[in-house]
Every structure is written in C-alpha cells, then in structure tokens.
C-alpha cells in the first residue's frame, strides 16, 4: 500500500477494488449530510443507505439536482428507530459503517453501546480526527478526543490513546509519537490533574505498555509541534517537535483545538468515532463539505480493515 501522507491519500487508499462499502445514514434528510454521501458515492467510496424521512430526503436531493433513485431508502423519521435500524444493518452485515445525520451524537452512540442490540466496544468509544500537519512536513496528524469523552480519568485516557494508536497504525504511521497535552511540562497536582495522568501514561509507554509507540507528557502544544520551540525550551525526546497524535485532557480542550484548526486555520479534518467494530462518522454541523467527505473516506478505509491493519 502506498504511503498515506495526506487526507487525499486516505481517499485514494479507501477506493475499493470491488463494490464500495455500504454506509447506513441515520437520518438522511439534511443537505450537508446527503451531499457528502452522494459525493462519496460518485467517487466510488461508499454506497449510501438512506434512513429517515424519505420524502424530505428525496426533496432535498431534487433541489440539489441529484438522482438518488438507485439508493436504498428506509422510511424511519423517528430518531431512535433510525439509529437502531442503522446499527441493525451493520450487525446483520447489510452495512459496513454508520454515519450520523439529523440525530444527536448521544442518541446514536447510545444505540451502538446497547448491550443487547448494539455493537459495544471492548474498551471505550472515542473520537479521532486526522488532518494534514499544519507546520508542513507532508504528513498526517491525529487529534483525540474532541467529541465523545467529556472528562476522562486516567484509565479512560489509556483507552483513548489505544484507540488513536489503532487508527495511526492503520494509516501506516510507524512508531507513532504521542503528545499528552497540558499547559506545562511539569507535574502540578492537584492543581492540574491532567499533568499527573500524562506523566503516568508516558511512564507506562516507557515500559512498553503501548508497543512501539513513543509517548511524551505532560507536554505543551507548541513543544509538541515545533522543533524550534522545543529546542528553545530545552525539551528533548522523540516526540518533541514531531508529534503524530495530540491527546487533549478533556472534551473542552479537544473541541476548542479541533475548532481552531478547522475554523481559524481552515484545515479540513477527517473524523470518526472508533473503539467499536463499526466505524462511525459523526460530522459536526460546522465541518466543511470537504471534511465530511474526508470523514466518510476515513471510515470507509477503516471499515475494510485499514489496508490490512
């Protein structure tokens, strides 16, 4: 498999040799969601299954000048029924991944976590975003968790790191370098609990708990990204200035960083919820059309085994 160094490389790597994977979309009557699904279909990345208000979905497609007569449509306008149908389609092998439409993230994830009818994870669910490295270098970077875990404790952060490492390795990132972000490089407990969590996790990494990954923390964002800042502050190590994965301390810092990247910097993002057997596309309403498309591409790539990972 060719090296995956950009979001466009993910799109190319996700293109199947045979039939495209099927994506169950709950609920589909939204122009942005439907538009990205049609774009993914036209690119050969995914075959949408549209779940929701079929009449409204058709009307939106007609306004867009798109023909969806060849798509499978399931008329279920109710949120709970729509998400449960999406999960059922995956469980019964009729869909390879799921995309959130006009339902809340909490409603969708609740259906996935249901012990009887869902696809509960071995560990936890977490959100991982991929983006082109903003300071050059021609490579991908990952950010976690800007969208699922609100205030994770240390054990949950361990699972968040493991989920991100699985995505990184699927994308061909060798010996992933992980930055456990904080406001300082020193442990300051109890004032800054995240610094202690980061310190413990970095020590776990040094003992081989995360395989070939290299984890540093606590570490500030500028040191994690810039070799010049790392050198200026006298911070060495294998992660400083070249982190592949940014792990934030909670959903607030993660969400702010995510929106700084895509709003202030105009960066496109490919985001998925991982940790279960089913990759889940959970687009933000503020995401660009390209970001929604890239997210579908990443989920399609992971759904077919991530190139053998």
N, C-alpha and C positions, 0 to 999 in steps of 0.2 A: 504494500500500500504506500503510495507517495506520502511524503511528509505533510502533515496538517499544520500550517503555519498562520492561517487566517480564517475568518468566517467564510470567505468564498471557497476556501479549501474544504471546509466542512460540507458545503453544498455539493461540491464535486464528489467527495467521498461518500456522501449519502445516496447518490444516484444508484439505484439497484440494477443488477444485471437482468432481472426478470420483472415480475409485476411489482409495482410500488407498494409499500406497506399501507395498510388502511388505518386512518385516524378517525376515532369517534369524537365528534364535536358536540359538547353539551353546553349550552343551547346555541343554535347557529344563526339566529335572526339578528345579526349585527354586521354592519357594513365592513368594519375593520377585520373582524374575525373571518367572515366569509371571504373577503377579498384576499387575505393571506392564504386561506385554504385553497382557493381557486388558483392562486399564483403557484402554490406548491404542486397542485395537480398538473398545471400546464408545464411546469418544469420537470415533471416526471418523478417528483419526490414522494408524493403521498396521494392516496385515493380517499377523499373525504366521505365520511358517513355523517349526514346532517341530522341531528336530533334537536327537536324543538318545534316551534310554530311553523309548520311547513308553508302555510300561505304567506306569512310575513317574510320567510326566508326567500321564497320564490319572488315576491315583490321587490325585495332588495336586489336580488340578482338581476331582475329585469331592468331596474333603474341603473344598474352598473353596466348593462349591456352584455351580460354574461349568461351563457346557456348552462344550466345545471340539471337538465333533463336526464343526463346519464348518471347522476349521483344517486346513491341510495339515500332516501329521506324517511325519517321516522317521526311521526307527528306526536310529540310529547311536550306541550308547552310548560308543564309543571317542572320546577327546578329539581325537586327531589327525584321525581320519576325519570327525568332526563339524565341526571348523573348516575343513577343506578343502572339505567339502560346502557350507558357508556361503559361502566365497569363490567356489566354482564357480557357485553360484546367482547371485551378483552378476555374475560375468564373463559369464554366458550370458543376462543380462537377466531372470532369474526373481525377483530381489530387488533392492531399491533401496538398502538399507543393512543393516548387521550389528549384532547385539547379543551381547555376551559373557554366557554363562550359567555353567554349572558347569565352566569351564575356566580355566586360568591366563591372565592377560593376555599373558605371554610366548609361550605356545603359539598364541594367536590372532594376535598380531602377527607371529610367525614365518611363519604361513601367508599373511598379507597381503603380507609382504615377499619371499616366494619369487619369484625372477626368472622362473621358467618357468610356475608355476601361480597366482601371486598377483596382487596389484594394487600393484606397487611405486610409491612416490611419486616425483615429480620431485625433491623435496628430501628432507625427513625427516618422520617421523610425530611428532606432539606432542599433548599433552592440553590442551584448552581448556575451562574451566568458566565458565559465565555465572551471575550471581547479582544479586539486587536490591541496589542500593547501600545499604550498612548505615547510612550517616550521612544518609539522606534524599536529597532531590533528585529523586525519581521517575525513576530511570534505571537501566539495566543497567550492570554492570561485568563484566570478564573477568579470569580468573586463568590463568596458564600458567607452568611446566609442572609440575603436581603428581603426574604419574603415569607418564611414559614415559622421558624422558631423564634419566639419573642424574647425570652431571657434565658438562654440555655445555661444549665450548670456545666461543670467540667466534664462529666461523663457524656452529656449530650454533645458537647463540643468535640469530644473524641469521635463520636459517630458522624458529626458534620464533616470533620476532617477526612474520615474514611470514605464518605460518600464523594467528596470532592476529588480525592485521590483516584477513586474508581473512574470518574469522568476524565481526569487528566491522563490516566494510563490508556484509556480507550482512545483518546485523541493522539496517542503516541508520544506524550511528554515523558521523556526518560528521566528517572531520578527527580521527581517533582520537588520543587523548592517551595516551601510553605511559610508564609509570614503570618504569625498570630498577632494581629494588630492591637496596639494600645497607644496611649498618649505619652508613654515614657518607656525607656528600655530597662528600667529597674522595677523590681517587685515593690509595690506600695500597697500593702494590705493592712487593714481592711478598707482603706480609703478607695482603692481601685482594685476590686476583686478580679477583674479581667487580667491584671498583670500576674497574679498568682496562678490562675488557670493556664495562661500562656507558658509560664515558666515550667509548670508540671508537665504539660504536653510536650514541650521541647525536650525535656529530660527523658520522657518516655520514648521519643524518637531516637535520641542518642543511644538508647538501649535496644533499638531495633524493633520497637512495637509497631512501626508503620512501614516495615520493609525497607526499600531503598530510598524512601522519601527523606528529604532534609528539612527539618522544621526549626525555625528560629522564633523566639518570643520570650518576653514581650518585645515588640519592635514597632517603631512608628512608621507611618505610611511613607514618608519621604525617604527614610533609610531603606525601606523595602524596595523602593522603585528606582532610586537614583544612586549610581556608583559614586558620583561626585559628593553627594550629601553624606553617604556612608563613610567615605574617606575623610571628609571634613570633620565628622563627629567621632572618628576613630573607631567605627563599628565594623568589625571584620566578620568572617564566616562565609559559608557557601550560599546563604540566602540574600545577604545584604546587597541591594542594588540590582538584583536579578530574580526577584520572586516570581514564581509561576502562579501561585494561588494566594489570594488575600482572604484571610479569615477574620471577620469582624466579631466584636464581642457580643453584640445583640442585634435585634432586628432594626432598631432605630439607627445605629451607626451604619449598618449594612445597607438599609434603604436610602439613607442620605448619600452614601458613597455611590450607590447604583444610580441615583437620580442626578448626582453631579456629573457622572460620566456621560449619561445619555442626554441630559438637558443642557448643562453648561458647556460640555465639550462636544456634543453632537455625536457621541460614539454609538454605533449600533451594537446591540447585545443579542446573544442567543441564550435564553434562559429556560431551564427545565427544572421540574421537581423530581428528584431521584431518591432512591432508598428502597423503593418497591420494585417488583418485577416489571411494572409498567412505567415507562417514561411519560411524564405529564407536562404538557405545555400550558403554562399559566401566564398569559400575557398581561401586562399592565395596560390600562387604558391610555397611559401616556407614552407607551412604546411606539416607535416609528413603525411604518408598514414593513420596512426592511428588517427591523428587529423581530417582528412577528414571524416573518418568512424564515429568518435565520434560526429562530427558536424551533420552528417546525422541522427544519433541516437537521438540527442537532438531535431532536427527539427521534426522527426517522433513522438517523445514523446509529443512535444508541439502541433503538428497538431491534435492529437486525444484528446486534452483537458488537457494535462499535468496531467493525473491521476485523473481527476475530478476537477482540479483547475479552 
